[in-house]
Amino acid sequence: MSKVNRNFKASMFTHLFAEPERERGLYNAFSPTALPPDVPVVDLTLTNVLYRDRVNDLAFSVGNALACFFEAQSTLNKNMALRYLIYGGRVYEKLVDNDELYSETRIVACNI
């Protein structure tokens, strides 16, 4: 039995969707309504964060309010919920000013 090169498959997914217009198309494929062309899409992908330094995640914000996370999976992984929690935390950690995080004032918007 031949072994699948998961790094190649994962990096291909990231490469295919790592442009704002393609991220917009990916968002539209999963959303019940189409995203208007004037709504900004900002790449938030982190590299070498999870699972043995594999760069196989894709993250982006839509309209300064929503972070979308996608991952190409060739096999079932029962730890995806935990991985997304960790990944999401690290993305939001990049977006929030550390000084604001420890202030008494509630943060109502991130720096997307």
C-alpha positions as CSV (number, residue, x, y, z in Angstrom):
1,M,0.0,0.0,0.0
2,S,1.4,3.4,-1.0
3,K,1.6,6.1,1.6
4,V,-0.2,9.4,0.9
5,N,1.8,12.6,1.1
6,R,-0.4,14.6,3.3
7,N,1.9,17.6,3.4
8,F,1.5,17.9,-0.4
9,K,-2.3,17.6,-0.3
10,A,-2.6,20.1,2.6
11,S,-0.2,22.7,1.0
12,M,-2.1,22.4,-2.3
13,F,-5.4,23.3,-0.5
14,T,-3.8,26.3,1.2
15,H,-2.1,27.4,-2.1
16,L,-5.4,27.2,-4.0
17,F,-7.4,29.3,-1.6
18,A,-4.7,31.7,-0.3
19,E,-6.0,34.7,-2.2
20,P,-8.8,37.0,-1.1
21,E,-11.0,36.4,-4.2
22,R,-10.7,32.6,-3.8
23,E,-11.4,32.9,-0.1
24,R,-14.5,34.9,-1.0
25,G,-15.6,32.1,-3.3
26,L,-15.0,29.5,-0.6
27,Y,-17.0,31.5,1.9
28,N,-19.8,31.9,-0.7
29,A,-19.8,28.1,-1.2
30,F,-20.6,27.5,2.4
31,S,-22.8,30.6,3.1
32,P,-26.6,30.8,2.4
33,T,-26.1,34.3,0.9
34,A,-23.4,35.6,-1.4
35,L,-20.9,38.0,0.0
36,P,-21.1,41.4,-1.7
37,P,-17.9,42.3,-3.6
38,D,-17.3,45.4,-1.4
39,V,-17.0,43.4,1.8
40,P,-13.3,43.0,2.7
41,V,-11.8,39.6,3.0
42,V,-8.5,39.5,5.0
43,D,-6.2,36.4,5.3
44,L,-5.6,35.3,8.9
45,T,-3.9,32.0,8.2
46,L,-1.3,31.0,10.8
47,T,1.6,28.8,9.7
48,N,3.3,25.9,11.5
49,V,0.8,26.1,14.3
50,L,-0.7,22.6,14.6
51,Y,0.0,19.0,14.0
52,R,3.6,18.5,13.4
53,D,4.3,21.8,11.7
54,R,1.9,21.1,8.8
55,V,0.7,24.2,7.0
56,N,-2.8,22.9,6.2
57,D,-5.2,25.5,7.7
58,L,-6.8,28.4,6.1
59,A,-8.3,31.3,8.0
60,F,-9.7,34.6,6.9
61,S,-12.0,37.4,8.2
62,V,-15.1,38.6,6.3
63,G,-16.2,42.2,6.7
64,N,-14.1,42.8,9.9
65,A,-16.4,40.7,11.9
66,L,-16.2,37.0,11.2
67,A,-13.2,34.6,11.2
68,C,-13.6,31.6,9.0
69,F,-11.5,28.5,9.5
70,F,-11.1,25.7,6.9
71,E,-8.9,22.6,6.9
72,A,-8.4,20.0,4.2
73,Q,-8.8,16.5,5.7
74,S,-8.1,13.3,3.9
75,T,-9.0,11.1,6.9
76,L,-11.3,11.4,9.9
77,N,-9.9,13.2,12.8
78,K,-11.8,13.1,16.1
79,N,-9.7,15.9,17.5
80,M,-10.8,18.6,15.0
81,A,-13.0,20.4,17.5
82,L,-10.0,20.8,19.9
83,R,-7.6,21.7,17.1
84,Y,-10.0,24.4,15.9
85,L,-10.4,25.8,19.4
86,I,-6.6,26.1,19.7
87,Y,-6.2,27.5,16.2
88,G,-9.0,30.0,16.7
89,G,-7.5,31.1,20.0
90,R,-4.1,31.8,18.3
91,V,-5.7,33.7,15.5
92,Y,-7.7,35.9,17.9
93,E,-4.5,36.3,20.0
94,K,-2.9,38.0,17.0
95,L,-5.9,40.3,16.6
96,V,-6.2,41.6,20.1
97,D,-3.8,44.1,21.6
98,N,-2.2,42.5,24.6
99,D,-2.5,45.7,26.7
100,E,-6.3,45.8,26.0
101,L,-6.7,42.2,26.9
102,Y,-5.6,43.0,30.5
103,S,-7.4,46.3,30.8
104,E,-10.7,46.8,32.7
105,T,-12.4,47.9,29.5
106,R,-14.3,45.3,27.5
107,I,-13.0,44.7,24.0
108,V,-15.8,45.1,21.5
109,A,-13.8,44.8,18.3
110,C,-10.7,43.1,17.1
111,N,-8.0,44.6,14.9
112,I,-8.9,42.7,11.8
